[in-house]
Structures are given as structure tokens and as C-alpha cells.
Amino acid sequence: MTALKSANLALAFVLELCVLAALAYWGYTTGATNGTVLQIGLCIVLPVIGIGVWAVWGAPQSKRRLTGVGLLILRVVFFGIGALALILAGQTGLGVVLGLISALNIGLIYAWRQDTKVDSPSAT
């Protein structure tokens, strides 16, 4: 069971990276209709905003990390935005897959009580 829990936490990290990639992809495709500068700008700025939000309120080692319902809402919104970004960029299948896997991952995080800080004794 410990291996599955570790794999779930690793999956959470991979999903976070997928959200950032989805934001970059959406920014790139959205900016394409308005010129190269906007295209490249959105491709860079949107993931940076995502990194900032996650680093401050979602990262396990953050001093301002949300807890409880606040963290749950952040996760749902963060991963939902990633899925929505893919759907809006024309990658409906990938968006649905990202949304479903994220929902499963979030459910397991809460079912296995993996929502505590990494250095907490109850994190395992």
C-alpha cells in the first residue's frame, strides 16, 4: 500500500506539471491569432502565474499553504483550469483525461489522508 501512496503523490506532481504545460499550450494557441509577441508572451506568462499560485498556496513546504477545504478548492480549481485550457485549445480528449485523472488523484489524496505537510508524522 505504501508504494501506491507514493505513486499517487508522484502522480500529483506530474499532474501539476501537466497543468503548467496545458496553460502554456493554451496561451500559445490563443495568442497565435493576435501575433507572435502575444503568443510567446502568453505561453510564458500563464505557466509562471500557475507556478506562483501553486508555490504560495499549494506546495507542501509553503509557509502559506492552504489546508482543509481551502486546499481542496485550490486543487479542484487548479487542475480544472488545466483541463479547461486543453479543451479550449482544441485538445478535448486530453482535457477530459487530465480532468478525470486529476479527480481520481485528488480523491485518493483525501481518502489516504495525504493532504498533510510532507514533514508531518501523519503524512504516510
C-alpha positions as CSV (number, residue, x, y, z in Angstrom):
1,M,0.0,0.0,0.0
2,T,2.9,2.4,0.7
3,A,4.1,2.0,-2.9
4,L,0.6,3.0,-4.2
5,K,0.5,6.0,-1.9
6,S,4.0,7.1,-3.1
7,A,2.9,6.6,-6.7
8,N,-0.2,8.8,-6.0
9,L,2.0,11.6,-4.7
10,A,4.3,11.3,-7.7
11,L,1.3,11.4,-9.9
12,A,0.1,14.6,-8.2
13,F,3.5,16.2,-9.1
14,V,3.2,15.0,-12.7
15,L,-0.3,16.4,-12.9
16,E,0.9,19.8,-11.6
17,L,3.5,19.8,-14.4
18,C,0.7,18.8,-16.9
19,V,-1.4,21.8,-15.8
20,L,1.6,24.2,-16.4
21,A,2.1,22.6,-19.9
22,A,-1.6,23.0,-20.6
23,L,-1.5,26.6,-19.7
24,A,1.5,27.2,-21.9
25,Y,-0.2,25.4,-24.8
26,W,-3.4,27.3,-24.4
27,G,-1.5,30.6,-24.3
28,Y,0.4,29.6,-27.4
29,T,-2.7,28.7,-29.4
30,T,-4.7,31.6,-28.1
31,G,-2.0,34.1,-28.9
32,A,-1.5,32.8,-32.4
33,T,-4.5,34.7,-33.7
34,N,-3.1,38.0,-32.3
35,G,0.6,37.8,-33.3
36,T,3.9,36.2,-32.3
37,V,4.7,38.5,-29.4
38,L,1.4,37.8,-27.6
39,Q,1.6,34.1,-28.5
40,I,5.1,33.8,-26.9
41,G,4.1,36.1,-24.0
42,L,1.0,34.1,-23.0
43,C,3.0,30.9,-23.4
44,I,5.4,32.1,-20.8
45,V,3.3,34.2,-18.5
46,L,0.4,31.8,-17.9
47,P,2.6,29.0,-16.5
48,V,4.6,31.5,-14.4
49,I,1.3,32.6,-12.8
50,G,0.3,29.0,-12.3
51,I,3.7,28.3,-10.6
52,G,3.3,31.3,-8.4
53,V,-0.2,30.4,-7.3
54,W,0.8,26.8,-6.6
55,A,4.1,27.7,-4.9
56,V,2.4,30.1,-2.4
57,W,-0.8,28.2,-1.6
58,G,-0.5,24.6,-2.8
59,A,3.1,23.5,-2.3
60,P,3.7,21.2,0.6
61,Q,6.6,23.2,2.0
62,S,5.0,26.6,1.6
63,K,4.5,28.6,4.8
64,R,1.2,29.9,3.5
65,R,-0.1,26.6,2.2
66,L,-3.9,26.3,2.4
67,T,-5.3,23.4,4.5
68,G,-8.6,21.6,4.6
69,V,-11.4,22.8,2.3
70,G,-9.2,25.7,1.1
71,L,-6.6,23.3,-0.3
72,L,-9.3,21.1,-1.8
73,I,-10.8,24.1,-3.6
74,L,-7.4,25.2,-4.8
75,R,-6.7,21.7,-6.2
76,V,-10.0,21.4,-7.9
77,V,-9.7,24.9,-9.5
78,F,-6.0,24.5,-10.4
79,F,-6.4,21.1,-12.1
80,G,-9.8,22.2,-13.5
81,I,-8.2,25.2,-15.2
82,G,-5.6,22.9,-16.7
83,A,-8.3,20.6,-18.1
84,L,-10.3,23.6,-19.4
85,A,-7.2,25.1,-21.0
86,L,-6.7,22.0,-23.0
87,I,-10.3,21.8,-24.0
88,L,-10.4,25.4,-25.1
89,A,-7.2,24.8,-27.1
90,G,-8.9,22.1,-29.1
91,Q,-7.5,19.2,-27.2
92,T,-10.8,17.9,-25.8
93,G,-9.6,14.3,-25.3
94,L,-6.5,15.4,-23.4
95,G,-8.5,17.8,-21.3
96,V,-11.0,15.2,-20.3
97,V,-8.2,12.7,-19.4
98,L,-6.4,15.4,-17.4
99,G,-9.6,16.2,-15.5
100,L,-10.5,12.6,-14.8
101,I,-7.1,11.6,-13.6
102,S,-6.8,14.7,-11.5
103,A,-10.2,14.0,-9.9
104,L,-9.1,10.4,-9.1
105,N,-5.8,11.7,-7.7
106,I,-7.4,14.3,-5.5
107,G,-9.9,11.7,-4.3
108,L,-7.1,9.3,-3.3
109,I,-5.1,12.1,-1.7
110,Y,-8.0,12.8,0.7
111,A,-9.0,9.1,1.1
112,W,-5.4,8.3,2.1
113,R,-5.0,11.5,4.1
114,Q,-2.1,12.6,2.0
115,D,-3.2,16.2,2.3
116,T,-0.9,17.0,5.3
117,K,2.5,18.5,5.1
118,V,5.3,16.2,3.9
119,D,7.3,16.6,7.1
120,S,4.2,15.7,9.3
121,P,4.3,12.4,11.1
122,S,0.8,11.5,9.8
123,A,1.8,12.1,6.1
124,T,2.4,8.4,5.4
